[in-house]
Amino acid sequence: MTARVAAVWLVLLVVVGLAAPCTGYDPATGVDVAWASAGPSWAHPLGTDHLGRDVLARLAFACRAFAAPSVLAAAVLCGVGAPAGLVAGLRGGALAAWLARCFLVPAAVPEIPAVLMGVLLFGGSPWVIAATAGLVGAPVLFNDVRSRVDEARHTGLILGNRAHGVPEWRIVLVHLGWGVCRGLVARHAARAVAGFIVLEATLSWLGHWGVQEPSPSRGNMIAFDWGHPNTLAVAAPAAALFSVALATSALADAWRAVD
């Protein structure tokens, strides 16, 4: 999948999620047992689940489950890891060592146990999952940005700009943040989006966390209809989940060329 196709696909999914309420379909009350586990038809192109709810309509509403929270995961990751990495790489010395120690604790905790700890303390909403996942991923971005900026500092980039009277804020934001690290940060952000989507689907599939029935997400749609006659009720959300993860991974790889 090319980066352009991936970007178009992700934008399309967001638009579908935003437009889903305009159809008038209610994923919570659209139960029709007379159509339970029905196969594809003109009325239901992907068939229905075992409560008679339209699979295609629920897939459209499921786009809303990951769009905004995944952006939050990327924002927390970049908002915590990138500025700290810039400061540590630019200043070095005791400040860099202190910041590195601050990131040792989240770096030592595996992602899923850390997220489970977060949902046990603050609830199992997608927003809590997203914020916790962003914090857990921040140490990796911190170390990468710190190494990149430290390398730029030793090549004379910063000294040269300072010698020409470039303001310090411009050196940090423009020459280092944008010029040196933008591809690196964007790649981490795209991977954070993909990681959150898979993580939320896994937790909602397990139950008790993430998006809960009757609100649809890819994970709870797969869990809810597993083993029932209409295989599309499971295959369609699984394929949608795979396509989103593939698209965000393709965008992450595309940013490698800018990096």
KAVEN-V956680 format. One record per pair of residues at least 12 apart in sequence whose C-alpha atoms are under 7 Angstrom apart, sorted by the first residue. I is the first residue (numbers start at 1). J is the second residue. Records with the same first field share a line. If there is no record, write none. Layout:
I: J / J
//
This chain:
1: 247 / 250
2: 250
3: 250 / 251 / 254
6: 247 / 248 / 250 / 251
10: 244
13: 63
14: 63 / 67
16: 60
17: 60 / 61 / 63 / 64
18: 64
20: 60 / 61
27: 58 / 214 / 215
28: 214 / 215
30: 53
31: 51 / 52 / 53
32: 51 / 52 / 53
33: 51 / 52
34: 52
35: 48 / 52
36: 48 / 49 / 50 / 51 / 52
37: 49 / 50 / 52 / 228 / 229 / 230
38: 230
39: 230
46: 232
47: 230
48: 233
49: 225 / 230 / 233
50: 225 / 228
55: 233
58: 216
59: 237
61: 216
62: 216 / 217 / 218
65: 211 / 217
66: 197
69: 126 / 127 / 130
70: 130 / 193 / 196 / 197
71: 193
72: 130 / 131
73: 130 / 131 / 133 / 134 / 192 / 193 / 196
74: 134 / 189 / 192 / 193
76: 131 / 134 / 135
77: 134 / 135 / 137 / 138
78: 185 / 189
80: 138
81: 138 / 139 / 141 / 142
82: 141 / 142 / 145
84: 142
85: 142 / 143 / 145 / 146
86: 145 / 146 / 149
88: 146
89: 146 / 147 / 149 / 150
90: 149 / 150 / 153
103: 139
106: 136
107: 136 / 139
111: 133 / 136
115: 129 / 132 / 133
118: 132
124: 209 / 210
125: 209 / 210 / 211
126: 200 / 210 / 211
130: 196
133: 196
141: 188
145: 181
149: 176
158: 171
183: 255 / 256 / 258 / 259
184: 259
186: 255
187: 252 / 255 / 256
190: 248 / 249 / 251 / 252
191: 248 / 249 / 252
193: 248
194: 245 / 248 / 249
201: 217 / 218 / 219
202: 219
204: 219 / 220
205: 219 / 220 / 222 / 223
218: 237 / 238 / 241
221: 234 / 237
222: 234 / 237 / 238
//
